[in-house]
Amino acid sequence: MIRIYERSLCQSYASAYRQGIEIASTGTEEEALSIVEALTDDDYQCFALLENGTVIDTRGRFPGCIEVAR
């Protein structure tokens, strides 16, 4: 399961993940990126979080960006 989170521009990925502002979930990376792109604007950004802690957003992939609790 790939979860999509919302964060403010001044908020880190990790703090957004800890706050748990989950706005969607999906099963594929392609669909996750599509959701992120659709929901990202100038004031807020969204990112997808893979189960291994990799973040995907409109700028790219960031492996191991977040330590995911198992």
Short mmCIF file of the C-alpha atoms (twelve columns), coordinates in Angstrom:
data_MODEL
# 
_entry.id   MODEL 
# 
loop_
_atom_site.group_PDB 
_atom_site.id 
_atom_site.type_symbol 
_atom_site.label_atom_id 
_atom_site.label_alt_id 
_atom_site.label_comp_id 
_atom_site.label_asym_id 
_atom_site.label_seq_id 
_atom_site.Cartn_x 
_atom_site.Cartn_y 
_atom_site.Cartn_z 
_atom_site.pdbx_PDB_model_num 
ATOM 1  C CA . MET A 1  0.000  0.000  0.000   1 
ATOM 2  C CA . ILE A 2  1.332  3.413  -0.975  1 
ATOM 3  C CA . ARG A 3  0.037  6.269  1.140   1 
ATOM 4  C CA . ILE A 4  -0.253 9.893  0.028   1 
ATOM 5  C CA . TYR A 5  0.408  12.620 2.596   1 
ATOM 6  C CA . GLU A 6  -0.098 16.371 2.593   1 
ATOM 7  C CA . ARG A 7  2.429  18.830 3.985   1 
ATOM 8  C CA . SER A 8  2.922  22.571 4.083   1 
ATOM 9  C CA . LEU A 9  5.923  24.012 2.270   1 
ATOM 10 C CA . CYS A 10 7.677  24.705 5.576   1 
ATOM 11 C CA . GLN A 11 7.086  21.193 6.899   1 
ATOM 12 C CA . SER A 12 9.480  18.295 6.373   1 
ATOM 13 C CA . TYR A 13 8.362  14.968 4.937   1 
ATOM 14 C CA . ALA A 14 9.113  13.303 8.267   1 
ATOM 15 C CA . SER A 15 7.031  15.735 10.317  1 
ATOM 16 C CA . ALA A 16 4.124  15.430 7.870   1 
ATOM 17 C CA . TYR A 17 4.369  11.643 8.151   1 
ATOM 18 C CA . ARG A 18 4.401  11.839 11.968  1 
ATOM 19 C CA . GLN A 19 1.343  14.101 11.908  1 
ATOM 20 C CA . GLY A 20 -0.375 11.498 9.775   1 
ATOM 21 C CA . ILE A 21 -2.194 13.779 7.350   1 
ATOM 22 C CA . GLU A 22 -2.958 10.927 4.982   1 
ATOM 23 C CA . ILE A 23 -5.217 12.012 2.144   1 
ATOM 24 C CA . ALA A 24 -5.218 8.974  -0.144  1 
ATOM 25 C CA . SER A 25 -3.752 5.542  -0.716  1 
ATOM 26 C CA . THR A 26 -3.129 3.392  -3.764  1 
ATOM 27 C CA . GLY A 27 -1.443 0.228  -4.892  1 
ATOM 28 C CA . THR A 28 0.869  1.397  -7.680  1 
ATOM 29 C CA . GLU A 29 3.650  3.949  -7.922  1 
ATOM 30 C CA . GLU A 30 2.264  5.300  -11.203 1 
ATOM 31 C CA . GLU A 31 -1.120 5.995  -9.649  1 
ATOM 32 C CA . ALA A 32 0.524  7.469  -6.554  1 
ATOM 33 C CA . LEU A 33 2.528  9.942  -8.647  1 
ATOM 34 C CA . SER A 34 -0.608 10.852 -10.597 1 
ATOM 35 C CA . ILE A 35 -2.449 11.641 -7.347  1 
ATOM 36 C CA . VAL A 36 0.506  13.658 -6.024  1 
ATOM 37 C CA . GLU A 37 0.699  15.698 -9.232  1 
ATOM 38 C CA . ALA A 38 -3.052 16.343 -9.207  1 
ATOM 39 C CA . LEU A 39 -3.079 17.567 -5.599  1 
ATOM 40 C CA . THR A 40 0.104  19.661 -5.575  1 
ATOM 41 C CA . ASP A 41 -0.194 23.434 -5.965  1 
ATOM 42 C CA . ASP A 42 1.744  26.537 -4.922  1 
ATOM 43 C CA . ASP A 43 0.760  26.527 -1.251  1 
ATOM 44 C CA . TYR A 44 0.794  22.852 -0.324  1 
ATOM 45 C CA . GLN A 45 2.575  19.810 -1.596  1 
ATOM 46 C CA . CYS A 46 1.718  16.158 -1.452  1 
ATOM 47 C CA . PHE A 47 4.029  13.188 -1.440  1 
ATOM 48 C CA . ALA A 48 3.706  9.436  -1.713  1 
ATOM 49 C CA . LEU A 49 5.376  7.172  0.814   1 
ATOM 50 C CA . LEU A 50 6.356  3.638  -0.140  1 
ATOM 51 C CA . GLU A 51 6.484  0.930  2.515   1 
ATOM 52 C CA . ASN A 52 10.311 1.037  2.523   1 
ATOM 53 C CA . GLY A 53 10.423 4.755  3.453   1 
ATOM 54 C CA . THR A 54 11.016 6.078  -0.075  1 
ATOM 55 C CA . VAL A 55 9.311  9.398  -0.764  1 
ATOM 56 C CA . ILE A 56 7.985  10.179 -4.247  1 
ATOM 57 C CA . ASP A 57 6.896  13.680 -5.196  1 
ATOM 58 C CA . THR A 58 6.915  15.920 -8.256  1 
ATOM 59 C CA . ARG A 59 10.694 16.455 -7.898  1 
ATOM 60 C CA . GLY A 60 11.698 12.783 -7.832  1 
ATOM 61 C CA . ARG A 61 12.339 9.760  -5.616  1 
ATOM 62 C CA . PHE A 62 14.082 9.966  -2.261  1 
ATOM 63 C CA . PRO A 63 15.024 6.485  -0.969  1 
ATOM 64 C CA . GLY A 64 15.150 6.000  2.781   1 
ATOM 65 C CA . CYS A 65 13.882 9.534  3.400   1 
ATOM 66 C CA . ILE A 66 11.572 8.448  6.228   1 
ATOM 67 C CA . GLU A 67 12.052 5.712  8.790   1 
ATOM 68 C CA . VAL A 68 8.780  3.834  8.611   1 
ATOM 69 C CA . ALA A 69 7.566  2.103  11.768  1 
ATOM 70 C CA . ARG A 70 6.932  -1.583 11.166  1 
# 
